[in-house]
Amino acid sequence: MSTEEQTYQLMRNTLLDDLEGRKESYQLLHWRKIHETQIPLALDHEQTFAYLRNALALNNTFAAAEILSQVPITQLPEDIIQTIRPVPSNIDLGTILPYYANWSLCPAAENKMETAIQQDDIILLGELVIKFNGKIVGMSEKNILLPDNHILLAGIWISPVTYGRRHILSAHQQGIRVMEESPEKTWVINRACTSKKLLPKITRAKNYLQETAQQLRQEKGLEEYKLEDPIGLELHI
């Protein structure tokens, strides 16, 4: 048996073990990152869906989000769709990767988001509330169905991978409150939010940004934001 086949079998067995009720192991995550193997490739559809049901039941949103980034809603069983009940979103985020290189997110992200909300250091991109202190990352407070038929779960941190993040930062620095179009077309799942109290604050922040954006349009007659080349900006990534 080749090394690749051994890795595949080890990963498959670990996934099947998880169906018995244990949460995803760090060893499994390590295998996927090292060998760039994705869950649906290691299991057939029924086993993948069983793993997804298990992850949702255990509130293991990180594992569930990884699967949903790879399996479109058109391939999901109806019972899973009804469990998630995603809200359609018009924002086109492009591709959401289950992982990218060795990117991760520090445990301080939740506290930094709270600080960013208090200091108004945030922007609304579609359904995502994005912070700028520390790493540029954001999350939605609800399960959303994206135009490409993939689902992004509430409370999942995602971050921009390419230079589109410069445009997002530029918009924020120009005082833009809400962006209806994403300049970034590649995102990566970082991890799940670890603070239950943060999601209600994300909801309030979203509402606040929408209200202030409307006020600015009325008071100053601001035109819709046009993307500019922000080369040379200092980035916090």
Summary of the structure (lengths in Angstrom):
residues: 237
radius of gyration: 18.8
end to end distance: 41.4
largest distance: 69.0
contacts: 708
relative contact order: 0.13
helix: 44%
strand: 14%
